[in-house]
Amino acid sequence: MESKHARQIKMRHLYAFVETVRCGSLKSAAERIFLTQPAISKTLKDLETILGVQLLTRDRGGVDLTREGAVFRQFAEQSLAALNHGLTSLDALSAGAAAPLRIGALPSVAADLLPDAVLRFSELSPATPVMVEDGRIEELVDRLRAGAVDLVIGRMGRPDTMTGLAFTQLYSEQVVFAVAADHPLTGCDDLEALANWCILYPPKEAAIRPLVDRFLIMNGIGDWPNRLETVSGAFGRSMTLGPAQAVWIISQGVVARDIAADRMVLLPIETSAMAGPIGIMARSEEDPTPPVRLFRQALLEAQGTVNSATPNPPDHSEAAKQ
């Protein structure tokens, strides 16, 4: 049954509402969708009048969702995502091509699991082009909500960022301390000894940053004097394998192939406390298309292959030490 409000709501209402929630303020949202702040404020007010409920509370700190706003957000994002997917499909049809499958992935997945999955998918659906982008989890989840990507593969985000999304776990991934195979620290399990070396550390926006911060606090490490924050895989690899001889704190998937090729080794530091689930994120209320279903299958097949080839983290059990 169609709601009496459905015919009154326009796309500008949905865009204004969704962008305001994502940006956290009217000013930032107005800049993002090229409106003045009074114009976006009026658009939001009109939407609340149509619905007969308050969606947002406003103060100097920005905006917060009301209970009704939290419910409406999920369906507003799904509506925009469906529209964006439809437009992409029309563009592909006009160009005489199949609609692309758009994948977002954290760098650890992009470096390790995804290449094998894409190769398997090309065999299952050879006519479907694939577009892959990596980045920070918050950015990728926003793009998933907006319909700019079809799936995101990576670590589960904070609970407040997962509303309206489904998460299917593939495996659990470790955070490791990696060094070049000929590094003087090879075999060292003393965290304090790392203070004399350049440490590549995850930046604040990285999915693993809270895990690493908490791990160091638990082990009595305040900070390292020579700490360099980076999210770049290429830069991290150059710093670790080059003359800097850096110690890289990173998700194991990013360096798995370097370890398998004996270019890097893992320091025997117990890091199981930093393990976290890697999985597939999708819009929860959307029926998966045939390419999405086939790509899920390719991921599961590739996972088995990659896991069997990936070296295990050092064993710190008592039995292993005997």
C-alpha positions, 0 to 999 in steps of 0.5 A: 500500500502506497503511503499518502506522503510518497507522492509529495517527497521529491529527490531533493528532499532525500538528497538533502536529508541523507547528505546532512546525516552523512556530513553531520552538519547543514553547512558541510552538506550544503557545500557538498550538494551545492546549496546554500545553508538556508536552502538545505534547512528549508528543504529539510523542514519541508520534508519534516512537514510532509512526514509529520515528524521531526527527523533531526535535532540541530545545535551548534555541534551539528545534527543528530537523528531522532528515533524517527530519523534513524528509521527514515534514514535507512529507507532514504539511503536505499532509495537513492542507492536503487536509483543510482544503480538503475542509472548506472545500468541504463548508461551501460545499456546505452553503451551496449555493455553489461552493467559493471560490478563495483567493488570496494575493498580495504587495502588488506583485501585488495592486496590478498583475497580480491585478485583471486576472487576477480579471476574466478569471477571472470570465469563465472561471468565473463561478460560483466566488467569489474570496477575495484576501488580501495580506501578507508572503511568509512568512505567505502561504507558511505559509497555503499549506502549511496549505491556507488559500489555494490559490495564492500569487502573488509573489516566490520565497521562500528555498530553505529555505521552498520545500520541498514547493512548486512555483514557476512563474515569470510574469515578473521584477520590478524594485525602483524608486525612485519619487517624485511627478511634480513632485518636485525629485529628478525626473531625479536618479540620485545615491543620495547626494542622497536623504539629504536626503529622507524614504525609505520603506524595506522592513521586515525581513519584506518579500521585497525587503528583502535585495535593497535592503540588498545594493544599497545596500552595493554602492553604498557607502550605509550608511544614510539619516538620515530612513528610515521602514520600511513595508509599507503601500501606502496609507501609502506612496502618501500619503507619496509623493504628499503634502506629505512628498514621500517617496522610495519604494523599492518593487516596481514593480508597486505603483506601476505604475498611478501611473506610468502615470497620471503621478502618479509617476515613477521616478528614473533609478537603475540597479536591475537588480541588485534584479530578482527572479522573480514567479510562482505558488506551489502545493503540489507534490503536489496535483493542481490543481482546475479553478478553479485551472487556470482561474486560472492561465490568467487570470494568464497572459493578464493578464500579457501585458496588464499587461506591455505597459502597464507602463512600462519602467525607465529605460534606462541603456545607453550607446546610450540616453545618446548 
